[in-house]
């Protein structure tokens, strides 16, 4: 349920701020098969709930890793 998830995101953000003293950092891991519409919807929910500290992480293919290692 979208509204319950948004409430959870708000609660986590507020809890992190009061209990840890730092902003919540969220990592979203996706891959080649990730549904871009779902990722966009998640990013919209993060924005709506003022969770603005997040990173998108993807897996690199072995050829991409080798190219980076050579640089």
OpenMM code with the backbone's topology and positions (N, CA, C; nanometers):
from openmm import Vec3, app, unit

residues = "UNK UNK UNK UNK UNK UNK UNK UNK UNK UNK UNK UNK UNK UNK UNK UNK UNK UNK UNK UNK UNK UNK UNK UNK UNK UNK UNK UNK UNK UNK UNK UNK UNK UNK UNK UNK UNK UNK UNK UNK UNK UNK UNK UNK UNK UNK UNK UNK UNK UNK UNK UNK UNK UNK UNK UNK UNK UNK UNK UNK UNK UNK UNK UNK UNK UNK UNK UNK UNK UNK UNK".split()
positions = [
    Vec3(0.0844, -0.1180, 0.0000),
    Vec3(0.0000, 0.0000, 0.0000),
    Vec3(0.0892, 0.1247, 0.0000),
    Vec3(0.0693, 0.2086, -0.0977),
    Vec3(0.1528, 0.3275, -0.1180),
    Vec3(0.1535, 0.4210, 0.0035),
    Vec3(0.0382, 0.4462, 0.0619),
    Vec3(0.0303, 0.5395, 0.1752),
    Vec3(0.1011, 0.4841, 0.2988),
    Vec3(0.0891, 0.3547, 0.3230),
    Vec3(0.1592, 0.2930, 0.4363),
    Vec3(0.3100, 0.3015, 0.4165),
    Vec3(0.3551, 0.2789, 0.2932),
    Vec3(0.4988, 0.2865, 0.2638),
    Vec3(0.5499, 0.4293, 0.2819),
    Vec3(0.4721, 0.5276, 0.2375),
    Vec3(0.5118, 0.6670, 0.2557),
    Vec3(0.5203, 0.7020, 0.4040),
    Vec3(0.4256, 0.6519, 0.4844),
    Vec3(0.4297, 0.6762, 0.6286),
    Vec3(0.5547, 0.6133, 0.6889),
    Vec3(0.5890, 0.4928, 0.6442),
    Vec3(0.7103, 0.4259, 0.6911),
    Vec3(0.8345, 0.5079, 0.6569),
    Vec3(0.8402, 0.5614, 0.5355),
    Vec3(0.9538, 0.6445, 0.4955),
    Vec3(0.9654, 0.7695, 0.5834),
    Vec3(0.8534, 0.8299, 0.6150),
    Vec3(0.8534, 0.9477, 0.7017),
    Vec3(0.9001, 0.9092, 0.8415),
    Vec3(0.8450, 0.7993, 0.8946),
    Vec3(0.8834, 0.7536, 1.0286),
    Vec3(1.0321, 0.7213, 1.0365),
    Vec3(1.0852, 0.6561, 0.9337),
    Vec3(1.2282, 0.6232, 0.9319),
    Vec3(1.3143, 0.7494, 0.9289),
    Vec3(1.2734, 0.8464, 0.8479),
    Vec3(1.3495, 0.9722, 0.8393),
    Vec3(1.3512, 1.0430, 0.9741),
    Vec3(1.2360, 1.0531, 1.0374),
    Vec3(1.2278, 1.1221, 1.1666),
    Vec3(1.3018, 1.0459, 1.2760),
    Vec3(1.2913, 0.9146, 1.2732),
    Vec3(1.3598, 0.8316, 1.3722),
    Vec3(1.5111, 0.8440, 1.3583),
    Vec3(1.5596, 0.8420, 1.2360),
    Vec3(1.7034, 0.8550, 1.2121),
    Vec3(1.7543, 0.9884, 1.2643),
    Vec3(1.6795, 1.0928, 1.2373),
    Vec3(1.7193, 1.2274, 1.2803),
    Vec3(1.7243, 1.2366, 1.4324),
    Vec3(1.6229, 1.1816, 1.5014),
    Vec3(1.6174, 1.1957, 1.6467),
    Vec3(1.7044, 1.0930, 1.7196),
    Vec3(1.7155, 0.9703, 1.6688),
    Vec3(1.7909, 0.8657, 1.7384),
    Vec3(1.9386, 0.8615, 1.7030),
    Vec3(1.9707, 0.8913, 1.5791),
    Vec3(2.1096, 0.8836, 1.5336),
    Vec3(2.1708, 1.0224, 1.5191),
    Vec3(2.0861, 1.1216, 1.5012),
    Vec3(2.1345, 1.2578, 1.4845),
    Vec3(2.1812, 1.2894, 1.3439),
    Vec3(2.1517, 1.1990, 1.2516),
    Vec3(2.1923, 1.2192, 1.1118),
    Vec3(2.0736, 1.1913, 1.0207),
    Vec3(2.0821, 1.2474, 0.9010),
    Vec3(1.9781, 1.2231, 0.8016),
    Vec3(1.9841, 1.0783, 0.7543),
    Vec3(1.8678, 1.0215, 0.7279),
    Vec3(1.8577, 0.8868, 0.6750),
    Vec3(1.9170, 0.8838, 0.5347),
    Vec3(1.9992, 0.7843, 0.5081),
    Vec3(2.0540, 0.7655, 0.3733),
    Vec3(1.9983, 0.6352, 0.3184),
    Vec3(1.9370, 0.6441, 0.2038),
    Vec3(1.8710, 0.5294, 0.1418),
    Vec3(1.9486, 0.4891, 0.0170),
    Vec3(1.9679, 0.3588, 0.0000),
    Vec3(2.0340, 0.3067, -0.1194),
    Vec3(1.9338, 0.2198, -0.1939),
    Vec3(1.9125, 0.2517, -0.3213),
    Vec3(1.8212, 0.1763, -0.4071),
    Vec3(1.9075, 0.0990, -0.5054),
    Vec3(1.9004, -0.0336, -0.4972),
    Vec3(1.9809, -0.1165, -0.5858),
    Vec3(1.8923, -0.1724, -0.6962),
    Vec3(1.9350, -0.1530, -0.8181),
    Vec3(1.8610, -0.2024, -0.9331),
    Vec3(1.9519, -0.2803, -1.0257),
    Vec3(1.8947, -0.3380, -1.1258),
    Vec3(1.9738, -0.4077, -1.2261),
    Vec3(1.9078, -0.3909, -1.3617),
    Vec3(1.9568, -0.4604, -1.4568),
    Vec3(1.9100, -0.4484, -1.5953),
    Vec3(1.7602, -0.4751, -1.6094),
    Vec3(1.7061, -0.5647, -1.5263),
    Vec3(1.5651, -0.6008, -1.5362),
    Vec3(1.4743, -0.5114, -1.4525),
    Vec3(1.5290, -0.4124, -1.3840),
    Vec3(1.4481, -0.3258, -1.2972),
    Vec3(1.3437, -0.2508, -1.3803),
    Vec3(1.2259, -0.2409, -1.3255),
    Vec3(1.1164, -0.1682, -1.3898),
    Vec3(1.1378, -0.0184, -1.3670),
    Vec3(1.1677, 0.0537, -1.4720),
    Vec3(1.1973, 0.1968, -1.4592),
    Vec3(1.0791, 0.2756, -1.4039),
    Vec3(0.9575, 0.2341, -1.4346),
    Vec3(0.8393, 0.3008, -1.3808),
    Vec3(0.8327, 0.2876, -1.2291),
    Vec3(0.8667, 0.1687, -1.1786),
    Vec3(0.8659, 0.1467, -1.0339),
    Vec3(0.9749, 0.2289, -0.9662),
    Vec3(1.0896, 0.2397, -1.0300),
    Vec3(1.1991, 0.3200, -0.9737),
    Vec3(1.1595, 0.4673, -0.9712),
    Vec3(1.0963, 0.5153, -1.0770),
    Vec3(1.0506, 0.6542, -1.0813),
    Vec3(0.9466, 0.6797, -0.9720),
    Vec3(0.8550, 0.5848, -0.9541),
    Vec3(0.7531, 0.5984, -0.8499),
    Vec3(0.8182, 0.6029, -0.7118),
    Vec3(0.9187, 0.5180, -0.6895),
    Vec3(0.9903, 0.5180, -0.5619),
    Vec3(1.0604, 0.6520, -0.5404),
    Vec3(1.1253, 0.7036, -0.6420),
    Vec3(1.1935, 0.8327, -0.6308),
    Vec3(1.0932, 0.9438, -0.6009),
    Vec3(0.9756, 0.9380, -0.6612),
    Vec3(0.8697, 1.0360, -0.6318),
    Vec3(0.8275, 1.0278, -0.4853),
    Vec3(0.8118, 0.9038, -0.4348),
    Vec3(0.7732, 0.8870, -0.2942),
    Vec3(0.8820, 0.9381, -0.2004),
    Vec3(1.0078, 0.9149, -0.2364),
    Vec3(1.1174, 0.9654, -0.1540),
    Vec3(1.1126, 1.1183, -0.1480),
    Vec3(1.0869, 1.1796, -0.2612),
    Vec3(1.0769, 1.3258, -0.2660),
    Vec3(0.9580, 1.3756, -0.1839),
    Vec3(0.8420, 1.3100, -0.1995),
    Vec3(0.7211, 1.3498, -0.1270),
    Vec3(0.7389, 1.3392, 0.0247),
    Vec3(0.8200, 1.2427, 0.0686),
    Vec3(0.8392, 1.2207, 0.2124),
    Vec3(0.9660, 1.2901, 0.2652),
    Vec3(1.0243, 1.3760, 0.1813),
    Vec3(1.1424, 1.4547, 0.2159),
    Vec3(1.2641, 1.3700, 0.2492),
    Vec3(1.2728, 1.2527, 0.1882),
    Vec3(1.3920, 1.1683, 0.1971),
    Vec3(1.4762, 1.1996, 0.0736),
    Vec3(1.5583, 1.3011, 0.0858),
    Vec3(1.6322, 1.3509, -0.0302),
    Vec3(1.7748, 1.2978, -0.0375),
    Vec3(1.8154, 1.2186, 0.0592),
    Vec3(1.9498, 1.1607, 0.0571),
    Vec3(1.9382, 1.0144, 0.0175),
    Vec3(1.9529, 0.9887, -0.1107),
    Vec3(1.9481, 0.8510, -0.1576),
    Vec3(2.0416, 0.8337, -0.2752),
    Vec3(2.0816, 0.7099, -0.2963),
    Vec3(2.1719, 0.6769, -0.4065),
    Vec3(2.1112, 0.5624, -0.4864),
    Vec3(2.1347, 0.5650, -0.6144),
    Vec3(2.0948, 0.4554, -0.7024),
    Vec3(2.2198, 0.3750, -0.7350),
    Vec3(2.2129, 0.2447, -0.7131),
    Vec3(2.3276, 0.1571, -0.7349),
    Vec3(2.2867, 0.0500, -0.8338),
    Vec3(2.3754, 0.0210, -0.9278),
    Vec3(2.3503, -0.0865, -1.0238),
    Vec3(2.4706, -0.1785, -1.0273),
    Vec3(2.4491, -0.2992, -1.0724),
    Vec3(2.5592, -0.3932, -1.0915),
    Vec3(2.6271, -0.3614, -1.2232),
    Vec3(2.7589, -0.3726, -1.2206),
    Vec3(2.8336, -0.3524, -1.3439),
    Vec3(2.8630, -0.4879, -1.4056),
    Vec3(2.8631, -0.4934, -1.5374),
    Vec3(2.9009, -0.6170, -1.6043),
    Vec3(3.0517, -0.6314, -1.5972),
    Vec3(3.1025, -0.7515, -1.6109),
    Vec3(3.2460, -0.7765, -1.5956),
    Vec3(3.3279, -0.6937, -1.6948),
    Vec3(3.2775, -0.6726, -1.8162),
    Vec3(3.3490, -0.5900, -1.9134),
    Vec3(3.3606, -0.4459, -1.8680),
    Vec3(3.2557, -0.3945, -1.8043),
    Vec3(3.2575, -0.2585, -1.7509),
    Vec3(3.3583, -0.2470, -1.6378),
    Vec3(3.3668, -0.3489, -1.5521),
    Vec3(3.4617, -0.3472, -1.4408),
    Vec3(3.6044, -0.3440, -1.4925),
    Vec3(3.6336, -0.4264, -1.5939),
    Vec3(3.7684, -0.4304, -1.6503),
    Vec3(3.8057, -0.2954, -1.7095),
    Vec3(3.7109, -0.2304, -1.7774),
    Vec3(3.7372, -0.1002, -1.8381),
    Vec3(3.7705, 0.0030, -1.7300),
    Vec3(3.6983, 0.0017, -1.6206),
    Vec3(3.7248, 0.0951, -1.5115),
    Vec3(3.8599, 0.0676, -1.4469),
    Vec3(3.8960, -0.0614, -1.4307),
    Vec3(4.0227, -0.0965, -1.3693),
    Vec3(4.1407, -0.0484, -1.4529),
    Vec3(4.1235, -0.0418, -1.5849),
    Vec3(4.2307, -0.0003, -1.6739),
    Vec3(4.2519, 0.1506, -1.6719),
    Vec3(4.1527, 0.2278, -1.6257),
    Vec3(4.1628, 0.3737, -1.6278),
    Vec3(4.2458, 0.4258, -1.5149),
] * unit.nanometer
topology = app.Topology()
chain = topology.addChain("A")
for resn in residues:
    res = topology.addResidue(resn, chain)
    for name in ("N", "CA", "C"):
        topology.addAtom(name, app.Element.getBySymbol(name[0]), res)
